[in-house]
Amino acid sequence: LQGKAMGQAAQRAKTDPTFGRIPKDIKDGTRGLVISPPVEVSGTSVRIRTTELDPQELRYSLLFWDELVLPQNNVVMIAAGPIENFLVEAGALKLRRQEFGSFVHDSNAFATTHIQAFRDLDAETPGKWSLATGPRSFNWDSLEGGDRSGFSLELFRAIPVPDAEVPLQEVLEFRVRRRPELLALRAEVDSFTASVVMAENPNAELEKKAAYIQKACIDLLAVGREWKFPVRVSDLKCSFEMNPGSAFGAMVAGYGGGTLIAMPEVSAVIAGALSVLKINADFKRQPVRPRTTPYQYVY
């Protein structure tokens, strides 16, 4: 029995890059993202750049989030198009509608729809959902903000993302076929704060985690080569809350403009590009809902 168990463990280690290193609750958890077409809400005005989801942003979201939700309302009506309908039929996207009375202003309706959808979803499954913001999605100048101690982890030129022209069916098939590699990178980032912030020696743990993240990027870049379609090398930024009184907090506070950790093995895979991991003291937006997990906002 022991030999059989060891054989099964060895087989799992070959097919699952996270086996034996990533906590099961992080690895097996699903993540959801509230998305939007490129819309800017400023004061009482709403500027809809296009009614379609940004194609590059959509492909990025499909790779790194398991479930996507597109909020809708009866005041600012953006009907689902062929792309949205295809993703709904494929089970990758859900439409979530909210009804308002005629007295609600357009800008309030659109902003409230997205914020409330995120709040409701996060209340149902705490920590699972994030809200996509920024110029390619939902951009509201009155989104709750405020100084909050934290740090950011950024990966520059390290993640392969299919080009906007890659058929969505190909993206969906790839994320199923290569789920272990996608989960490996996601799990390393998700577990970063728990590993480094609580370590007795944050510097040593930071170097170790950086090596794990680099390997996850390399594995993902390697399997990305199987595509016969164009691939972009993309960035990733996420923010974490931080206790200023911790050893890691003191270390990050001394970074000033941030510290760069070179990822030479990733750079070697991407000819002509310098790939780095950057840790920086950062101020997060005030959370829409209190939580301890990263990705409340996705830029």
Long-range contacts (C-beta under 8 A, 24 or more apart in sequence): 15-180, 16-180, 17-180, 17-181, 17-184, 17-215, 17-216, 17-219, 18-180, 18-183, 18-184, 18-187, 21-212, 22-183, 22-184, 22-187, 22-188, 22-191, 23-191, 26-187, 26-190, 26-191, 27-183, 27-187, 29-128, 30-66, 30-67, 30-128, 31-64, 31-65, 31-66, 31-67, 31-128, 31-129, 31-130, 31-186, 31-295, 32-65, 32-66, 32-67, 32-68, 32-69, 32-121, 32-125, 32-128, 32-129, 32-130, 33-61, 33-65, 33-67, 33-68, 33-69, 33-129, 33-130, 33-131, 33-132, 33-298, 34-69, 34-70, 34-71, 34-114, 34-117, 34-118, 34-121, 34-129, 34-130, 34-131, 34-132, 34-138, 35-61, 35-68, 35-69, 35-70, 35-132, 35-137, 35-138, 36-70, 36-71, 36-114, 36-132, 36-137, 36-138, 37-78, 37-137, 38-135, 38-136, 38-137, 38-139, 39-110, 39-137, 39-138, 39-139, 40-135, 40-139, 40-140, 40-141, 41-107, 41-110, 41-111, 41-138, 41-139, 41-140, 41-141, 41-142, 42-107, 42-140, 42-141, 43-107, 43-141, 44-105, 44-106, 44-107, 45-107, 46-76, 46-106, 46-107, 46-110, 48-76, 48-78, 51-78, 51-79, 51-81, 52-81, 52-83, 53-83, 53-84, 54-136, 54-137, 55-164, 55-165, 56-136, 56-161, 56-163, 56-164, 56-232, 57-132, 57-136, 57-137, 58-83, 58-168, 59-161, 59-162, 59-163, 59-164, 59-166, 59-168, 59-171, 60-161, 60-234, 61-132, 61-298, 62-92, 62-168, 62-171, 62-172, 62-175, 63-161, 63-162, 63-171, 63-174, 63-175, 63-182, 64-182, 64-186, 65-130, 67-92, 67-94, 68-92, 68-93, 68-94, 69-93, 69-94, 69-95, 69-96, 69-117, 69-121, 69-129, 70-94, 70-95, 70-96, 71-96, 71-97, 71-98, 71-113, 71-114, 71-116, 71-117, 72-96, 72-97, 72-98, 72-113, 73-97, 73-98, 73-99, 73-100, 73-109, 73-110, 73-113, 74-98, 74-99, 74-100, 75-100, 75-104, 75-106, 75-109, 75-110, 76-106, 76-109, 76-110, 76-113, 83-168, 86-168, 87-168, 90-168, 90-169, 90-172, 92-172, 111-140, 111-142, 114-138, 114-140, 115-143, 115-288, 118-288, 118-289, 119-288, 119-289, 122-288, 122-289, 122-291, 123-289, 126-291, 127-291, 127-292, 127-293, 130-295, 130-296, 130-297, 130-298, 131-288, 131-296, 131-297, 131-298, 132-297, 132-298, 133-297, 133-298, 133-299, 134-298, 134-299, 143-285, 143-288, 144-285, 144-286, 144-287, 144-288, 145-285, 145-286, 146-285, 146-286, 147-283, 148-241, 148-283, 148-284, 148-285, 148-286, 148-287, 149-241, 149-242, 149-243, 149-244, 149-249, 149-283, 150-239, 150-240, 150-241, 150-242, 150-281, 150-282, 150-283, 150-284, 151-239, 151-240, 151-242, 151-252, 151-279, 151-280, 151-281, 151-282, 152-237, 152-238, 152-239, 152-240, 152-278, 152-279, 152-280, 152-282, 153-189, 153-192, 153-237, 153-238, 153-240, 153-277, 153-278, 153-279, 154-235, 154-236, 154-237, 154-277, 154-278, 154-279, 154-280, 155-213, 155-217, 155-235, 155-236, 155-237, 155-275, 155-276, 155-277, 156-235, 156-274, 156-275, 156-276, 156-277, 156-278, 157-233, 157-234, 157-235, 157-266, 157-267, 157-270, 157-273, 157-274, 157-275, 157-276, 158-217, 158-221, 158-233, 158-234, 158-235, 158-236, 158-263, 158-266, 158-270, 158-275, 158-277, 159-185, 159-217, 159-220, 159-233, 159-234, 159-235, 159-236, 160-220, 160-221, 160-224, 160-231, 160-232, 160-233, 160-234, 161-231, 161-232, 161-233, 161-234, 162-227, 162-229, 162-230, 162-231, 162-232, 163-229, 163-230, 163-231, 163-232, 165-229, 165-230, 166-227, 166-229, 166-230, 167-229, 170-227, 170-229, 174-227, 178-220, 178-223, 181-216, 181-219, 181-220, 181-223, 182-220, 184-216, 184-219, 184-220, 185-213, 185-216, 185-217, 185-219, 185-220, 188-212, 188-213, 188-216, 189-213, 189-236, 189-238, 189-294, 190-293, 190-294, 192-240, 193-240, 193-242, 193-294, 196-248, 197-240, 197-242, 197-243, 197-246, 197-248, 197-249, 199-248, 200-247, 202-247, 202-248, 202-251, 203-251, 206-261, 206-279, 207-261, 210-261, 210-263, 210-277, 213-263, 213-277, 214-263, 214-265, 214-266, 214-277, 215-265, 217-263, 217-266, 217-275, 218-265, 218-266, 218-269, 221-266, 221-269, 221-270, 222-269, 233-270, 233-273, 237-299, 238-294, 238-295, 238-298, 239-282, 239-284, 239-294, 239-296, 239-297, 240-294, 241-284, 241-292, 252-279, 252-280, 252-281, 253-281, 255-279, 255-280, 255-281, 256-281
